[in-house]
Amino acid sequence: MKVLSGSPVNISDDIIGKIAHRYGIFSNKRDLIYTTAERSIPKGFAAVITNNSKEHISASDDNYLSIVCNVRGIDGLSDGDVVCVNPSGSITILFKKGAVGNALFVTERCNCSCIMCPQPPVSKEIDKTELNLKILSLIDKGTPMLGLTGGEPTLLGDSFIKILQGCKTYLPKTEINLLSNGIAFANMDFAEKICAVRHPNLTIDIPLYADTDTEHNKIVRANAFFKVVQGLYNLALLRQRIGIRIVIMKQNRNRLKAIAELIYRNFPFVVHIAFMQMEIMGLAKENINNLWVDPYDYAQDLGAAVTYLAMRDMNVSIYNAQLCILPKSIRAFAKQSISTWKNIYIDECADCKLREELCKSYKRLSSYLIKAIKCGII
Amino acid sequence: MTYRLLPLRFDRINDNEVFICNEVGEFLFVPVNDFNMLVKQQLTPENPSFLDLKAKQFLTDTELEPVIEMLATKYRTRKSFLDKFTALHMVVPTLKCNSNCKYCQVSRKDVTAKGFSMNKTMARKIVDLIFKSPSPYIKIEFQGGEPLLEFGLIKYIIERAEWVNLFKKKELEFVICTNLTLMTNKMLRYLKGHKVYISTSLDGPKDLHNMNRPLQNDSNSYDKVIDKIRLCRKVLGHDSVSALMTTSRYNLNRLNDAVDEYLKQGFNSIFLRSLNPYGFAKRDGQSIAYKIDEFISEYKKALDYIIDINLRGTYFVEEFASLLLTRILTPFSTGFVDMQSPVGVAISGVIYNYDGNVYVSDEARMLASTGDKKFLMGNVNEKSYAELFDSEFLHSLLSKSCLECLPECSWCAYQNFCGADPVRNYSEQRDIIGNRTTSEECKRNKEIMKFLLDLIKNGDQQIQKVFWSWITRHPLSLEKEEPCEGSIR
């Protein structure tokens, strides 16, 4: 998430609001965070963000007006963005209007501890449900897609149901993509509660990292596999749309086709399967020596797994992969999938002709640079 | 003990490999040494076969119950053809026929014969009975004789069924199995207004078709059939007509010609059927029948030919292979009445004869035409739906037609892809349970399955693509359009 900062004035608590550069008489000012380069500051807004310093602005006589001054890069804030302004003066962009991959971080807690987790979980946190509901109410109604992620969102239990209901109420047309480890759905009562919300556009994406319990459990460092299997069955019984995600790492790179087989034979009801190149962030960065496999080296195996599923009319995609290292026959399955803020091209790609299409990479980690790109095989 | 072995059946296919298959149809080819170690509890997790065996639930070295649960789920899926009960209802409006087919399996009557057609009271009773079936899908298939000789009755049954269905609200469709020679424009215009499909017979190019299927008053039925196929397609649409072929002595060695003929007539599939030993086919066995070994070897040649046609870019399906491939390669249930376990007789498909007699299958009716009413369920005038379909006789027949408990079948590695046929067993071997070691059907099925499995294992990727295009029922173009063709150098 992108963060800006400035000097806070009169901010005692987190303030969540929607960025506005202009307003009309019908604007609900209490929800808006007015963003301006002007010196005069109108009153009535939840907060005001400005690039001017405190001395240079002429606030009206409202002593309680919350302002963040001296903010650099206010050009990065556009109307419709939802931000959180906190007492220290930092401005976190929670929702970027028009961007791909907007997501609500429902909780940072998790009951797995995946060896390659890009966002390692915390053990304790304050409940953010009300905050999240507030965010949902502010998000642009025309947003095509929104992720619900964490942590493990379902750990919130009934509060999570509230959030899902919030999605349905505030964003009835938005496709909701819930990322969950799937364990919670092994409990049929909970699965039923989720489905009872009757969200019209909900897909639940669940990771499956191996074709056997032992291997999967080693990766997620929890006794999860058979609970995930039961969870998938329960959701399928309830006619819930489900996707499966496979992050590729050293531990499972030799079993990609076997995983594809397991999915087709046992879970042919899933609506989507995504093979994902590993993000080198968080725990993945810490454990990199134990995890790293050059995507160029498994490209043929990935090709076999993708072809296996595609032949069977399964809807399969490849996420996060550099187009140039994929065998030509499976390039059409690659999707633009990385959040905009992570989509950074490495130097070697500067002149690439595929760049505008799909060539993309995670933030450069020089020692783990994909060799095919580095040595210019393509 | 380091792991538990889960139920499996196996076949030592050659000196090096064993084919193993479990109760839900998941299979593996395992090196013979690994297999021997597997059953002796000596396989270690480091063995390259171990994970494959575990992922397909041939063994478990951790929990047992959730693995059984996964197998059970797949088993339910596999057997889901049982869920809906009888969907296929065949009706014989008349035994009269204008054809004189060499292999006629039903012993047809002359066009002028009296007393071999259904009356309206009977037709009405049958329709009402059909709608007692709990199945949400109802397919009424008109068989014969030549049903078009009693077109008035067909219209009556269609309209009666549609009327009853106004209240029952099932998915209803009709099929007319006809030699087509008597089809007229007027009939087709009527059929167009209802959900009717046409199933006809085409045994090959002109000389072969005329040899197998002459009319009573005309030895050239071919020209008429081709002409009428065109007419049907014109009025009802291209896909409304399908054709079946029967292999007799005459066309056995020319299956490729039959395939070419089907292609020429614009069909995109063919069902290479061996002869059923009923009716005239049985009586005249000497002149038109052949050894099953001959059929198997000709079938394999023809299948290679068809695969080649597909590889050269024309989508064309062989239906029997397609059915077996679906069973071998997918986790799903398939609805092929003649080859199920338990068998599909009465519970998947049933036939109502012109005289109101209800038989468990078309073959059972054919058998009855030779005088043996072993598989008669009863008459619609005498028995209620419950008496017909919940009888001691049917219970006993079904319980003797589960492969899982038939001798030889119960330990056959290919069981999951196969099915029982008690009527055929009885007709050929005078025993419902039958003896597989001398069964021609068993030999045919097993040989063809092994042939397909060998292609699955050893055939190149292109052949797999052809197979999957048959299973998914659409021409396959795996090379999706590339977003960046030409831009990369």
Interface residues (C-beta under 8 A of the other chain):
Chain A: D211 T212 D213 T214 E215 F226 V229 Q230 Y233 R255 A258 E261 L262 Y264 R265 N266 P268 T307 A310 M311 R312 D313 L323 C324 K328 S329 R331 A332 F333 K353 L354 E357 L358 I378
Chain B: E26 L51 D52 K54 A55 K56 D61 T62 E63 P66 E69 M70 T73 K74 T330 P331 F332 Q461 Q464 K465 W468 I471 T472 L476 L478 E479 K480 E481 E482 P483 C484 S487 I488 R489
